Amino acid sequence: MTLGIILLGSFFLLLFLNVPIAVSLGMAAFLGLLFSGVSIDVLAPTVYASITKYSLLAIPFFVLAGLLMEKVGISKRLISFAQVITGGLKGGLAYTVVLVALIFSAISGSGPATVAALGAIIIPTMIAQGYNRGMVGGLLSSAGSMGIIIPPSVAFIIYASLTEVSVAEIFLAGVIPGLMLALAFLICSYFMTRNNENIEISKSYSAKEKWLAFKDAIWGLLAPVIILGGIYSGIFTPTESAGIAVIYALLVGIFVYKELTPKKLFIVLVDSAVTTASVMYIVASATVFTWILTTSMLASDMANAIILLSENVVIILLLFNVTFLIAGFFLDTISAYYILIPVLLPVAMAMELDPVHVGVFITLNLAIGQFTPPVGVNLFVASNVGDIPIQDIIVKVIPFILISIIVLIFVTFIPSLSLWLPSIAF
């Protein structure tokens, strides 16, 4: 019990003091090791084992692929294509944001990356056409969250490495919930824009113009088809698909769009290295934290205590959702996984819940956390990229949060929404 107070207490104290999450996890784990009397020699092999898993090799490649596809002009061509498709509709640019975020999520695998890639291009255009600034920020923050639900998701790769479920299976399980989230954002956008008289309705485009826009964007549209099609056709594994995505982005950038200059490539390589290092630092620190939770039997004791609270599956599912939804307010996805899964996954197994289904709905909770105040990371990315006051975004993001929770309830209590596609594919 004392170990638990030291481990969790020091972590949340450091977090409260605004210490970076990775450092907070590492320091809390170090204090836990000192108190438990375990030799500090376990640190090196534990960390090494955690970051050398084959499945995690996909992370730097997907990060690099996402950044490359942004720099070579794929994102701006996807936006242009979506604008042509939604031309003539009231609120068409809002629908454009959702559609492009959906496609780009299947390329980047990251929520903040999706917000950053699209925001710089679409936010000034929307504001110039009369959209409410806060609504634009709230919409982009929300739509960007699909990046960790729509495959290939970096979050799902981490979850699979922790729980030993199939990466390909959980990728497929995220498709329908991700599409439901996109539909929910489209519906919400409709009601938030239909009575705004300040919004300019863009012109309608001819069939020829739509065809030309499609041809220009085809290389971006093909990216998720190649990545996911290769995985589910058995041509390559999810990890190999990440490498294929990088090669594809390089070929498009150098030989098709011819926008990938040596200077841009250097910037992309540096940015991807920094992002990957940040992710792996969190994984390394969180692994030691989790190792102490598990070996000290603290995770097991906490799981047993939860099971004793109720044997009602509905209550347990609600408890899972509340726990991960609150965690998403304060923690990034990876940290939340490493801290909570060792405690809650045994509970899920005791209740005979499918770990793939569990992975999808807890990740959906964490996706909602990315655009939920007070510390939703997507909110701050949208605020910085679009120069929109954070308080304006917070007011307008509330409808998107509420409709996302409705989707979450459906996904949680109707497992077939997650499990149907994997069941027919495997």
C-alpha positions in Angstrom: 0.0 0.0 0.0 2.8 2.4 0.9 4.5 1.6 -2.4 1.4 2.5 -4.2 1.2 5.8 -2.5 4.8 6.6 -3.3 4.5 5.5 -6.9 1.2 7.1 -7.8 1.5 10.0 -5.4 4.9 11.1 -6.7 3.7 10.8 -10.3 0.6 13.0 -9.8 2.5 15.4 -7.7 5.1 15.9 -10.4 2.4 16.1 -13.0 0.7 18.8 -10.9 4.0 20.7 -10.8 4.0 20.7 -14.6 6.9 18.3 -15.0 6.7 16.6 -18.4 4.8 13.3 -18.3 7.8 11.2 -19.4 10.0 12.6 -16.7 7.2 12.3 -14.1 6.8 8.6 -14.9 10.5 8.0 -14.8 11.1 9.8 -11.5 8.1 8.0 -9.9 9.4 4.7 -11.1 12.8 5.5 -9.8 11.4 6.4 -6.4 9.4 3.2 -6.4 12.5 1.1 -7.1 14.4 2.7 -4.3 11.5 2.2 -1.8 10.9 -1.5 -2.9 14.6 -2.4 -2.4 14.8 -3.8 -6.0 18.3 -3.4 -7.5 18.5 -0.5 -9.9 20.2 -3.0 -12.3 16.8 -4.0 -13.6 16.3 -0.6 -15.2 18.5 -1.2 -18.3 17.2 -4.6 -19.3 13.6 -3.6 -18.6 13.9 -0.4 -20.7 15.8 -2.2 -23.5 13.2 -5.0 -23.7 10.3 -2.5 -23.9 11.7 -0.4 -26.8 13.1 -3.2 -29.0 9.8 -4.9 -29.8 9.4 -5.5 -33.5 5.9 -4.1 -33.6 7.1 -0.7 -32.2 9.4 -0.3 -35.3 6.3 0.8 -37.1 6.1 4.0 -35.0 9.1 5.9 -36.4 8.1 4.9 -40.0 4.5 6.0 -39.7 5.6 9.3 -38.0 8.1 9.8 -40.9 5.5 8.9 -43.5 2.9 11.3 -42.1 5.4 14.2 -42.0 6.6 13.4 -45.6 3.1 13.4 -47.0 2.4 16.7 -45.4 5.6 18.3 -46.8 5.2 16.9 -50.4 1.8 18.7 -50.8 -0.6 15.7 -50.3 -2.5 17.5 -47.5 -3.2 20.6 -49.6 -4.3 18.5 -52.6 -6.7 16.5 -50.3 -8.1 19.7 -49.0 -8.6 21.1 -52.6 -10.3 17.8 -53.6 -12.7 17.9 -50.6 -13.5 21.5 -51.2 -14.5 20.7 -54.8 -16.7 17.8 -53.6 -18.5 19.9 -51.0 -18.7 23.1 -53.2 -22.1 24.7 -53.2 -23.1 23.4 -49.8 -23.7 25.6 -46.8 -21.0 24.8 -44.3 -19.0 23.0 -47.1 -15.6 23.9 -45.6 -16.6 22.3 -42.3 -17.4 19.1 -44.1 -14.1 19.5 -45.9 -12.3 19.5 -42.6 -13.9 16.3 -41.4 -13.4 14.4 -44.7 -9.7 15.5 -45.1 -9.0 14.7 -41.4 -10.5 11.2 -42.0 -8.3 10.6 -45.0 -5.2 12.1 -43.4 -5.8 10.1 -40.2 -5.3 7.0 -42.3 -1.8 8.4 -43.3 -0.4 10.1 -40.1 -1.7 7.8 -37.3 -1.6 10.8 -34.9 -4.2 13.3 -33.7 -2.0 16.4 -33.1 -0.1 15.7 -36.4 -3.4 15.8 -38.3 -4.5 19.1 -36.6 -1.1 20.7 -37.4 -1.0 19.5 -41.0 -4.5 20.7 -41.9 -4.8 23.7 -39.7 -2.3 25.9 -41.3 -4.0 25.5 -44.7 -7.7 25.4 -43.8 -8.2 27.7 -40.8 -7.4 31.0 -42.5 -9.7 30.1 -45.4 -12.6 29.2 -43.1 -12.2 32.4 -41.1 -12.0 34.5 -44.3 -15.3 32.9 -45.4 -17.2 33.9 -42.3 -16.9 30.8 -40.1 -16.8 31.4 -36.3 -13.2 31.3 -35.1 -13.9 29.2 -32.1 -16.1 26.8 -34.1 -13.3 26.3 -36.6 -10.8 25.5 -33.8 -13.2 23.2 -32.1 -14.0 21.4 -35.3 -10.4 20.9 -36.2 -9.4 19.8 -32.7 -12.2 17.2 -32.7 -11.7 15.9 -36.3 -8.0 15.5 -35.6 -8.8 13.0 -32.8 -9.7 10.5 -35.5 -5.9 10.1 -36.0 -5.7 7.6 -33.1 -8.8 5.6 -34.1 -8.5 5.3 -37.9 -5.8 2.8 -38.8 -2.8 2.9 -39.1 -2.9 4.2 -35.5 0.2 4.6 -33.4 -2.0 4.3 -30.3 -3.2 0.9 -31.5 0.3 -0.3 -32.1 1.3 0.6 -28.5 -1.9 -1.2 -27.2 -1.2 -4.3 -29.3 2.4 -4.4 -28.0 1.1 -4.2 -24.4 -1.7 -6.8 -24.7 -0.3 -9.0 -27.4 -3.4 -8.7 -29.6 -3.0 -8.6 -33.4 -2.1 -5.2 -34.7 -3.9 -6.0 -38.0 -7.0 -7.1 -36.1 -7.2 -4.0 -33.9 -6.5 -1.8 -36.9 -9.6 -3.2 -38.6 -11.6 -3.0 -35.4 -11.1 0.8 -35.4 -12.6 1.4 -38.9 -16.3 1.4 -38.1 -16.0 3.4 -34.8 -13.8 5.9 -36.7 -16.3 6.3 -39.5 -19.1 6.8 -36.9 -17.0 9.5 -35.3 -16.6 11.2 -38.7 -20.4 11.0 -39.3 -21.1 12.5 -35.9 -18.8 15.4 -36.6 -20.5 16.0 -40.0 -23.9 16.1 -38.3 -22.6 18.4 -35.6 -21.1 20.7 -38.2 -24.4 20.9 -40.1 -26.3 22.1 -37.1 -23.6 24.6 -36.1 -23.3 26.2 -39.5 -26.8 26.1 -40.9 -28.0 29.3 -39.3 -24.8 31.3 -39.6 -25.6 34.0 -42.1 -22.0 35.2 -42.2 -20.8 32.0 -44.0 -20.1 32.4 -47.6 -21.3 29.5 -49.8 -18.6 28.5 -52.2 -19.4 27.9 -55.8 -20.5 24.6 -57.2 -18.0 22.8 -59.4 -18.5 21.0 -62.7 -17.9 17.3 -63.2 -14.7 18.2 -65.2 -13.4 20.3 -62.3 -14.2 17.5 -59.8 -12.4 15.0 -62.1 -9.3 17.2 -62.3 -9.2 17.7 -58.5 -9.6 13.9 -58.1 -6.6 13.3 -60.4 -4.5 15.8 -58.6 -5.3 14.2 -55.2 -5.2 10.6 -56.3 -1.7 9.9 -54.9 -2.9 11.0 -51.4 -6.1 9.0 -51.7 -4.1 5.9 -52.7 -1.8 6.1 -49.6 -4.3 4.5 -47.1 -5.4 2.0 -49.8 -1.8 0.8 -50.3 -1.0 0.8 -46.5 -4.2 -1.0 -45.4 -4.7 -3.0 -48.5 -1.2 -4.5 -48.2 -1.8 -5.4 -44.6 -5.1 -7.2 -45.1 -4.2 -8.8 -48.4 -1.2 -10.4 -46.6 1.4 -8.8 -48.8 3.1 -7.3 -45.8 2.8 -7.0 -42.1 1.7 -3.8 -40.3 5.3 -3.0 -39.4 6.4 -3.6 -43.0 3.6 -1.4 -44.2 5.0 1.5 -42.3 8.3 1.2 -44.3 6.3 0.9 -47.5 4.4 4.1 -46.5 7.8 6.0 -46.2 9.0 4.7 -49.6 5.7 5.7 -51.2 5.8 9.2 -49.7 9.4 9.6 -51.0 8.5 8.5 -54.5 5.5 10.8 -54.7 7.4 13.7 -53.3 10.4 13.3 -55.5 9.0 12.0 -58.8 5.3 12.9 -58.9 4.7 16.2 -57.1 8.5 17.1 -57.2 8.1 19.2 -54.0 10.4 17.3 -51.7 13.6 19.3 -51.7 16.8 18.3 -49.8 16.0 21.1 -47.3 12.4 19.9 -46.7 13.7 16.3 -46.3 16.2 17.4 -43.7 13.5 19.2 -41.7 11.2 16.2 -42.0 13.9 13.8 -40.8 14.7 16.0 -37.8 11.0 16.5 -36.9 10.3 12.7 -37.1 13.4 11.9 -35.0 12.3 14.3 -32.3 8.7 13.0 -32.3 9.9 9.4 -32.3 12.4 10.1 -29.5 9.6 11.7 -27.4 7.3 8.7 -27.9 10.0 6.1 -27.1 11.1 8.1 -24.0 7.6 7.9 -22.7 7.5 4.2 -23.5 10.8 3.6 -21.7 9.8 5.5 -18.6 6.3 4.1 -18.5 7.6 0.5 -18.9 9.6 0.7 -15.6 6.5 2.3 -13.9 4.3 -0.6 -15.2 6.9 -3.2 -14.2 6.9 -2.0 -10.6 3.0 -2.0 -10.6 3.0 -5.6 -11.9 5.8 -7.2 -10.0 4.8 -5.7 -6.7 1.3 -7.2 -7.2 -0.1 -3.7 -6.8 -1.8 -3.9 -10.2 -3.3 -7.3 -9.3 -4.5 -6.0 -5.9 -6.1 -3.0 -7.6 -7.8 -5.2 -10.2 -9.2 -7.5 -7.5 -10.6 -4.5 -5.6 -12.3 -3.3 -8.8 -13.8 -6.8 -9.4 -15.1 -6.8 -5.8 -17.0 -3.5 -6.5 -19.4 -5.2 -8.9 -19.8 -8.2 -11.1 -22.1 -6.3 -13.4 -20.6 -6.0 -16.8 -22.4 -2.7 -17.5 -21.0 -1.2 -14.3 -17.5 -2.3 -15.2 -17.8 -0.9 -18.7 -19.0 2.4 -17.3 -16.1 2.4 -14.9 -13.6 1.8 -17.7 -15.1 4.7 -19.7 -15.1 7.1 -16.8 -11.5 6.1 -15.9 -10.1 6.5 -19.4 -12.1 9.6 -20.2 -10.7 11.4 -17.1 -7.2 10.0 -17.8 -7.5 11.5 -21.3 -8.0 15.0 -19.7 -4.5 14.9 -18.2 -2.4 12.1 -19.9 -1.3 11.4 -23.4 -2.5 8.1 -24.9 0.7 6.1 -24.3 1.1 7.1 -20.7 -2.6 6.3 -20.0 -2.1 2.8 -21.5 0.9 2.0 -19.5 -0.5 3.2 -16.2 -4.1 1.8 -16.5 -3.9 -1.3 -18.7 -2.0 -3.5 -16.2 -4.8 -2.7 -13.7 -7.9 -2.8 -15.9 -7.1 -5.5 -18.5 -7.2 -8.3 -15.9 -10.6 -7.0 -14.9 -11.7 -7.1 -18.5 -10.4 -10.7 -18.9 -12.3 -11.7 -15.7 -15.5 -10.3 -17.2 -14.7 -12.2 -20.5 -14.5 -9.0 -22.5 -12.8 -9.1 -25.9 -9.4 -7.3 -25.6 -9.7 -6.0 -29.1 -13.1 -4.4 -28.3 -11.7 -3.1 -25.0 -8.8 -1.5 -26.9 -11.1 0.3 -29.3 -13.4 1.8 -26.8 -10.7 2.9 -24.3 -8.8 4.4 -27.2 -12.0 6.3 -28.2 -12.1 7.7 -24.7 -8.5 8.9 -25.0 -9.3 10.4 -28.5 -12.1 12.4 -26.9 -9.6 13.5 -24.2 -7.4 15.0 -27.0 -10.0 17.8 -27.5 -11.4 18.0 -24.0 -10.4 20.8 -21.6 -8.4 21.5 -19.6 -5.4 20.0 -21.3 -6.6 18.5 -24.5 -3.5 18.6 -26.7 -5.5 19.1 -30.0 -7.0 22.3 -28.5 -3.6 23.9 -28.0 -2.3 22.8 -31.4 -5.4 24.3 -33.2 -5.0 27.5 -31.1 -1.4 27.9 -32.0 -1.7 27.0 -35.6 -4.8 29.2 -36.2 -4.0 32.0 -33.7 -7.4 31.4 -32.1 -7.8 32.2 -28.3 -8.1 28.9 -26.4 -11.2 30.1 -24.5 -13.1 30.6 -27.8 -12.3 27.0 -28.9 -13.3 25.6 -25.5 -16.8 27.1 -25.7 -17.4 25.8 -29.3 -15.9 22.3 -28.8 -18.5 21.3 -26.3 -21.1 20.0 -28.9 -18.4 17.9 -30.5 -17.5 16.4 -27.1 -21.1 15.5 -26.4 -21.8 13.9 -29.8 -18.5 11.9 -29.4 -19.7 10.6 -26.1 -22.8 9.3 -27.8 -20.7 7.4 -30.3 -18.6 6.1 -27.4 -21.7 4.7 -25.7 -22.7 2.8 -28.9 -19.2 1.5 -29.4 -18.9 0.4 -25.8 -22.2 -1.4 -25.5 -22.4 -2.9 -29.0 -19.2 -4.9 -29.4 -20.1 -5.9 -33.0 -19.4 -2.4 -34.1 -15.7 -3.1 -33.4 -15.5 -6.8 -33.9 -17.6 -7.4 -37.0 -14.9 -6.5 -39.6 -12.1 -8.5 -37.8 -14.5 -11.5 -37.5 -15.0 -11.7 -41.3 -11.4 -10.9 -42.1 -9.6 -13.4 -39.7 
